Amino acid sequence: MIIRPFRAEDFNAVHKINAASTPGVSEETPDDLRTIVGLGTCLIAEGDDGKVLGFLNLIPPGTMKYKSLNLRWFEAWLEANPVKLNYVDRIALAPEARGQGVGPQLYKAAFEHSEGCDAIGCEVNTAPDNPGSHRFHQRLGFEEVGRQAFSPEKAVAYYVLGLSEG
């Protein structure tokens, strides 16, 4: 497996993986996902056979073109916690790649890509709950720093990992 930057020809696989990963990640139209992936850095996990196994998308705080309430939450959090943070917009794996060590490898590449940052942040759904993602992020050393409910059906927990710890 290699981790590499997103290429345009990866898009159909990325969209399919994103769709297969809902509600753990938000469902996106092809146009919306193409925009989101273009706003930051998308890292691709590619199998030895060239197949896309998963992706992780980073978007730096202050990217106002991204209309994410989660990114806005982190920007507000940064006012009280003045660190340089890189935001993981989403990580998604093909169903057949789950449990194969792909996620930690994507995060390792994200940490390396976030050189100069003090921390990396993400959110995990609490409604609908995503217990596997909570466990995964906690195993990597992420700590919960807040929560937000958008509606009774949609809520998240926010996690941060100091990169000197990662």
Residue pairs with C-beta under 8 A, 6 or more apart in sequence:
1 45
1 46
1 47
1 48
1 53
1 102
1 105
2 45
2 46
3 43
3 44
3 45
3 46
3 105
3 106
3 108
3 109
4 43
4 44
4 46
5 41
5 42
5 43
5 44
6 14
6 37
6 41
6 42
6 43
6 44
6 55
7 44
10 44
10 52
10 55
11 30
11 33
11 34
11 37
13 51
13 52
13 94
14 33
14 37
14 42
14 44
14 52
14 55
15 28
15 30
15 33
16 94
17 52
17 54
17 55
17 92
17 93
17 94
18 25
18 27
18 28
18 33
18 55
18 90
18 92
19 27
20 92
20 94
20 95
21 90
21 92
21 93
23 125
23 128
23 130
24 92
24 125
24 130
24 133
25 90
25 91
25 92
26 90
28 36
35 65
36 57
36 59
36 66
36 89
37 57
39 59
39 63
39 65
39 66
40 57
40 58
40 59
40 60
40 63
40 89
41 57
41 58
41 113
42 55
42 56
42 57
42 58
43 55
43 56
43 57
43 58
43 106
43 109
43 110
43 113
44 52
44 54
44 55
45 52
45 53
45 54
45 55
45 93
45 97
45 102
45 105
45 106
46 52
46 53
47 53
47 97
51 94
52 94
53 93
53 94
53 97
53 100
53 102
54 91
54 92
54 93
54 94
54 97
54 102
54 103
54 106
55 90
55 91
55 92
55 106
56 88
56 90
56 91
56 106
56 107
56 109
56 110
57 88
57 89
57 90
57 91
58 86
58 87
58 88
58 89
58 110
58 113
58 114
59 66
59 68
59 71
59 87
59 89
60 86
60 87
61 71
61 74
61 75
61 78
61 85
61 87
62 75
63 71
66 89
68 89
69 148
69 150
70 87
70 123
70 148
70 156
70 158
71 87
71 89
73 123
73 146
73 148
73 158
74 85
74 87
74 121
74 158
77 121
77 145
77 146
77 158
78 85
81 145
83 117
83 118
83 119
83 162
84 116
84 117
84 118
84 119
85 117
85 118
85 119
85 120
85 121
85 160
86 110
86 113
86 114
86 117
86 119
86 120
86 121
87 120
87 121
87 122
88 110
88 120
88 121
88 122
91 103
91 106
91 107
91 122
93 102
93 103
103 136
104 140
107 120
107 140
107 166
110 120
111 120
111 163
111 166
114 120
114 163
117 163
118 162
118 163
118 164
119 160
119 161
119 162
119 163
120 160
120 161
120 163
120 166
121 145
121 158
121 159
121 160
121 161
122 137
122 142
122 158
122 159
123 156
123 157
123 158
123 159
124 130
124 133
124 134
124 137
124 156
124 157
124 159
125 133
125 154
125 155
125 156
126 147
126 155
126 156
126 157
127 149
127 152
127 153
127 154
127 155
128 153
134 157
137 159
137 161
138 159
140 161
140 166
141 161
141 165
141 166
142 159
142 160
142 161
143 159
143 160
143 161
144 157
144 158
144 159
145 158
145 159
145 160
146 157
146 158
147 155
147 156
147 157
147 158
148 155
148 156
148 158
149 155
150 156
